[in-house]
Amino acid sequence: MLDQIDRDLKLPPIPAKRLFTIGEAGKLCQVEQHVLRYWEKEFSQLNPTKRRGGRRYYQAKDIMLIRQIRYLLQVEGYTLAGARQRLEGAERREDQSHLRQFVRQMRVELEELHGLLK
């Protein structure tokens, strides 16, 4: 989905870098800095690292999230509340997927253990 977002919004590639300033994040996502600060308040998932003096540093995952938020708002036409719900739903599905994978792995291990005990 992220490739589709980058193509639709015509965004530059994310450089191989650990941290980005708010200015760099804004340029990579074509979003003004004040909008990024506002979105931090609206989307709990967007939580950049803050260093001394309150300077924000975004990771690549934050940049991808910002791009996804922008896509939902500007291309898909979601409201802030709708975009927030969509992202929270995606998080829940991802958590459930991890839980199902864990349960499958536990079942395999328990069946192996059961076979050893026979």
Solvent accessible surface area in square Angstrom, and as a share of the most:
residue,aa,sasa,rsa
1,M,118,0.53
2,L,65,0.32
3,D,99,0.51
4,Q,76,0.34
5,I,0,0.00
6,D,40,0.21
7,R,155,0.57
8,D,60,0.31
9,L,20,0.10
10,K,165,0.70
11,L,17,0.09
12,P,54,0.34
13,P,117,0.73
14,I,47,0.24
15,P,66,0.41
16,A,119,0.92
17,K,94,0.40
18,R,182,0.66
19,L,31,0.16
20,F,3,0.01
21,T,41,0.24
22,I,27,0.13
23,G,20,0.20
24,E,62,0.28
25,A,0,0.00
26,G,6,0.06
27,K,162,0.68
28,L,20,0.10
29,C,0,0.00
30,Q,93,0.41
31,V,16,0.09
32,E,112,0.50
33,Q,76,0.34
34,H,119,0.53
35,V,41,0.24
36,L,0,0.00
37,R,90,0.33
38,Y,102,0.39
39,W,13,0.05
40,E,26,0.12
41,K,167,0.71
42,E,43,0.19
43,F,0,0.00
44,S,95,0.61
45,Q,38,0.17
46,L,3,0.02
47,N,115,0.59
48,P,7,0.04
49,T,53,0.31
50,K,111,0.47
51,R,120,0.44
52,R,228,0.83
53,G,79,0.76
54,G,39,0.37
55,R,141,0.51
56,R,54,0.20
57,Y,42,0.16
58,Y,0,0.00
59,Q,64,0.28
60,A,38,0.29
61,K,123,0.52
62,D,5,0.03
63,I,0,0.00
64,M,70,0.31
65,L,28,0.14
66,I,0,0.00
67,R,3,0.01
68,Q,37,0.17
69,I,0,0.00
70,R,31,0.11
71,Y,20,0.07
72,L,0,0.00
73,L,34,0.17
74,Q,112,0.50
75,V,70,0.40
76,E,88,0.39
77,G,58,0.56
78,Y,73,0.28
79,T,95,0.55
80,L,50,0.25
81,A,52,0.41
82,G,18,0.17
83,A,0,0.00
84,R,70,0.26
85,Q,130,0.58
86,R,90,0.33
87,L,8,0.04
88,E,58,0.26
89,G,12,0.11
90,A,37,0.29
91,E,81,0.36
92,R,142,0.52
93,R,141,0.51
94,E,106,0.48
95,D,92,0.48
96,Q,91,0.41
97,S,55,0.35
98,H,106,0.48
99,L,109,0.54
100,R,127,0.46
101,Q,113,0.50
102,F,120,0.50
103,V,85,0.49
104,R,148,0.54
105,Q,94,0.42
106,M,75,0.33
107,R,159,0.58
108,V,73,0.42
109,E,81,0.37
110,L,106,0.53
111,E,96,0.43
112,E,108,0.49
113,L,92,0.46
114,H,107,0.48
115,G,46,0.44
116,L,147,0.73
117,L,138,0.69
118,K,181,0.77
